[in-house]
Amino acid sequence: MVKFSIVIPTRERLGTLIHTLPACLRIERDDVEFVVCDNFSQDGTADYLETIKDPRVRKYRTNQRLSMKDNFEHGLTRAQGAYLCFIGDDDLIIPYLFSLIEQEIENNIETVCWNRWVYYWPDSYESPNTLIINDHNFRVALSSKRVLDASLRYFLNYQNLPSLYNSFTHREVFQRVINYNCSNLKTENFYPQEAISPDVFSALQILRFTNSFVHMGLPFTVSGISKSSNGAGVANNSEESQKFVQELQVKQLSDLLNVALLSLKDQKMSYHITNLSDYICFILNYMSEDLQEDIFLDLITSGCRTLLEIGNIDADAAMRLITDHGISTSIINSRINLLDQGFYTLFRVPMFNRVVIDGDEYGFRNSFDTSIFLDNYLGSLLS
């Protein structure tokens, strides 16, 4: 019986997958499956996967190029485990910490997430071959409703939230979302057609359809950032980020969303804009009308302010968006004051004891080696 599914969507990143998949296979359990969803790669990925004979690895290749969101959807339909976790093809896992996940699940916790540690690959645009971690071992149970409210008001970074990516969530949660979508959005898919970022949007969905979640300080997975990563490519207008934009299939939901999407189409992309777009899409599709207006006041005000500060939209465009939604200057100032007072810190799980590790110094240069290093590092730290 499959208890855990680790899903790896991949596309044209054979150079990282050949290290990430073997890192996953270091888990010595028969109740874990590894679902690799090859998104029509043309770089030898299919040939490589044919060499993997571990029966726990299940391989699926699309017959045409899918958007990132659709490949995540594909992975959801293929996974058979009771609990699902998606990782990137340049991420890595820490098998030593798997027992922490299982302890939470045995307590009937529906979703477990963890602090985001980061490994910058040797070809990364920034901090090449560097591992950034912290050794703060904590566990906190949080109200999904309260955290969702803070997130939608742009007071909380989505990376602190449970999502389909880098979290373990029971499949019953996903089924609740799909049941809602069938009844209210007329789609049998997990993601609405207008959603953009699969990890950001799934975080909001999971919060909406759970009562609580557990956040842990020590992670089971570590986010990898390489030259071809979508996150890194955004800032550098990489080929992968351009593909991401071209494959978007979305509708115009509001003036603000339209502006955000126009920015995407013009290659002025940032994760702030995609986040803001997804938040608006989520509010319109999943929040009752009596809550929408109040949440929009915070979201649009703080969201526009953030976009203005990072240079994605100019001051005139920001003010026009705000006033178009009937938000007065006094409202703007009061919301910004809340933001400045650190309202979000009521919910944010801080990153304590930050440690920067030079891969060259410690002898690792890929996700497989880094996975082994972290097992040894945490084994000595926690023993």
N, C-alpha and C positions, 0 to 999 in steps of 0.2 A: 504494500500500500504506500502511495506517495504522500508524504506529509508536507514536504517543503518543495516548492518550485522556485528555482533561480533562473530568471528569464534574461537572456542576453540578446537584445536587438543589435544587429551589426550591419554595417554598410561600408565597403571600401576601406576597411581598417585591418587588413590581415596582419600588418606589422605589429599591432597591439594585441589582437585577438589570440595570436599564437602564444602569448605569454599569459593573458588573462584567463583563458579557458583552462589551461593546466593548473593555474593557481586555484581555480574553483574545484578542480578534481582532487585537490589535496584533502577535501572533506571526506573522511572515511565513514560514510553512512550509506545504507541501502535505501533509506526512505527519502532521499533527496534526488530530484531530477534537475537536469540542466537543459533548458529549452533555448536553443540557438535559432534566432529568426534572421536568416540571411536575406537582406533587402536587395536582391538582384545584383549582388556585387560582381564586378568584372575583374577583380584583382587576384583571383586564385583562391578565394575564400571557400568556395564549394569543394575544390579539390583537397584543400587542407582538412575540411570537416570529414571528408571521406576516409581520412587516415585515422580518425578518432574512433576507437573500437569500444570504449567504455559504454556499457549498455545503459548507463544513467543519462547519457547525452542523447537528446532528441533533436534532430536537425530539420528545419523547414526553410525552404527557399521559395521566395515569391517569383512569379513569372513575369513581373513587371516592377518598375520602381514605385514604391509607396512613399507617402510623406512620413515623417518621423512618427507623427500621431497615429497614422494607420498601421505602421509596423508595430507600435506598442499594442494597438487593438488586436492585431494578429497574434501577438504573444499571449494576450489574455485568453483568447479562444483556444490556444494550444496547451496551456499549462493545466496540469491535472492535480496539483497538490492542494492541500487544504489551506496552506499559507503561501502567499506569493511575494516575491521580491524581484524587482528589475534592477539590473546593473548595466553600466555602459561597457562597451567592448574594450575600453582602456582603463576600466576601474580594477579594483582588486578586493579580495576578501581576507578576513583574519579568522581562519578556522578555530583558533584557540578560544575565541569569544562566542562560538556558536552555542555553548552551554548556557550563556546568559540569556540568549533569545529563547531557548527552550524553557527555561525557568519561568519566564513571563507568560509564555503560551500555556504552560501547565496551570497557570492561575486564571485561565479563561480570558486573557487579554486579547482583544480583537486586532489591535494594531500596535506595533512597537517601532519606534524610530530612534535615531541616535545622532550624536554630534557629527558634523561633517568634517572629516579629516581629508586632506588633499595631498595627492602625489602628482608633482609636475614631472612629466616625462623629460628625457634629455633633449627632445626637439621642441619643448614648449617655448612659447614666446617670452614667458617670464619665469624666473627662478628655475632654470633647467636642472633636472635630476635632483629635485628637492622635495622632501617629505615634511609636511606641516601637521603636527598633531598636538594633543594635550593629554595629560595623564590624570585628568580629574574623573574619578569613578563615582558617578552619582546615578540615582534613579528617581524620577519624579513622575507622578500621575497627574494628568491635566484634564480639565473639562474641555471637550471638543467644542461645545457651543461657545464658551468664553473665548477660546483661542481663535475660532473662526471669526467671531465678531471683531477682535483686534486685528486680525489679518486683513479682513475686507476693508478696514479703515486705514490700511497702509501703515499700521503701527508695528507690524511684526514681519520680519523677513521670512519668506516662504521656506527657506532652507532649514528652519527650525521645526517644520511641520512634518507629520507623517504623509508620505505620498506613495504612489506606485513605485517610484524610484528610491532605492536605498532605504527601504523600510520593509517589514514583514506585516502583511495584512491578510486577514481571513477572507476567503473567497465569498463568504456570505455578504460581506460589506459591498463587494463589487456587484453582487446579484441585486442588492437593494437599490443601488444606483440604476442598474439596467431596468429593473421593474418600474422605477419612477420615470425613466426616460421613455419606456414603452407607453405608459399611461399619459404622460404630460408633454413629451417632446416628439412623440410619434417616430421614435427610432429605437431599434433593438441594440444599438451600439452603446458602449460604455461612455464614449466621448460624444458630446453634441458636435454637429458639423462645424460650428463656429469656433470651437476651441482651438488654440494654437499650440501651446507648450504642454506636452503630455505629463510632465512631472509637476509643473505648477498647478495645472487644472485638476489633476487627480488629488492633490493635497487638499484643495477646497472641497472636492466631492467626498473624500474620506471623512473629513471633519463634519460635513453636513449629515452623514449617515452613520455616525457612531456617537456614543455618549462620552467616551473618554479614551485616552491613549496614554502610553508610557513612553517617556523620553529618557534615553540612557546616555551617559557621558562617553562610554567606550563603545566604539562602533564595530559592527560586523563587516561592513563594507567601507571602502575608502574611495573617494571620487578621484579619478584620474583625469589629468588635463594634458593633452598632447596638441601638437600643431594642428591636427585635423579635427579636434573637438569642436562641437558647435559653440560651446560657451566661450572658448578662447578665440574661435573664428569670428565671433560677433565684433569684437573690438578691432580686429584686423581685416575685416571684410573678406574673409577667406572664401575659397571656392565652395566649401561645405555650407557656410552660412548663406551664400547666394542660392544654393540649391534649396535650402530650407525655406527661403523667401518665395522662390518660384513655385514651390509645391503647395503653398498655402491655398486652401480652398475655404474662404470665409464669406460671410454676409455682413452687410453694414447693420450694426445693432444700434449705434448711437453716433452723435456727432463726434464725441471723444474717441470712440473706437475707430471711426472712419479716419480721423487724423492719425491715429496710431498706425493703422494699416497702410495709409499712404506713405508714412515714414518708412515702413518696412519695404514697400514696393520700390521706394526711391533708394534702397540700400542704406538708409540711415537707421540701421537696426540697433537695438540694445535690449538687454533682458528686462530693463525697466519698462519699455514700451510693450513688450509681449506680456509681461506680468499684468500691467494695467489693463490691457485688452482682455486678457483671460478673466480678470476680476470682474470686469463689467459684464462679460458674457455670462459668468457664473451667477451674478446677482440677478440678472434678468431672467435666467432660466430656473433658478433653484430657490430664490428667496421670495417670500410672499410680498405682495404689493405694499402692504402697510409697513414693511420694514425697508423697502427699497429706497425711499426718499431720504430717510435719515442716514443710511449707510452711504448713499451717493454723496451726501454733503461732505463727509470725511474723505471718502475715496478720491473724489475729483479734486478737492482742495489740496490735500497732502500729495496726491499723485502728480498733479500739475506742478506743484512746487518742486517736487523731486526732479521731474523732467526738466524744469526750468534751470535748476541748479547744475545739472550735469550737461546742459547744453543741447538736449534733444529737441526742445521747442523754444522759441523766443518768448519774451515777456508778453508781447501783444497777443500772440496765439494762446498763451496760458490764460491770460485775463479774459480773452474772448470765450474760451471754453467754459470758464467758471461762470461768467455772467450769462452765457447762453442757457445755463441750467438754473438761472434765477437765484444764485447765491450772492448774498450781500457782502459788502466789505467787512462788516462786523462779524459775520459768520466766519469768513475766511480767517480773520485775525484770531478769533477764539479757537478755531481748530488748529491753527499753526502754533498757538501758545501751548496747547495740549501736547503737540508733537515735540516742541522745544523742551517741555518739562520732563520728557522721557516717559510718557505714558506707556509706551511699548515695553519698557523694561519690567513691567509687572508680569509679563508673559514670556519674555525672552530668556532663553537658557544661555548664559554667557559661556565664553570659551576661556576657561581658566588654564593656568600653567602651560601656556603656549610653548611648544618646542619645535625648533627648526633643525632638521637633520639633513646633512649633506650626503647625498647618495654616493658620490665619488669617494668620500672619506670612509663610508661603511660598506662599500663594495656591492651596491645594488644599482641596476640601470634599467629595470623593467618591472612590470607588475608582479611577475612570478617571484623574482628575487626579493622584492619589497614585501610581499606576503610572508615569505619565510622570515625576513628580518623582523617584522612586527610580531609574529608568533613568538620568536625568541625574546624580543624586547619586553612584551607584555607578560610572558611566562616568568621572566626574572623579576619583573616589577610587582606582580600580583602574588607570587608564591610566598 
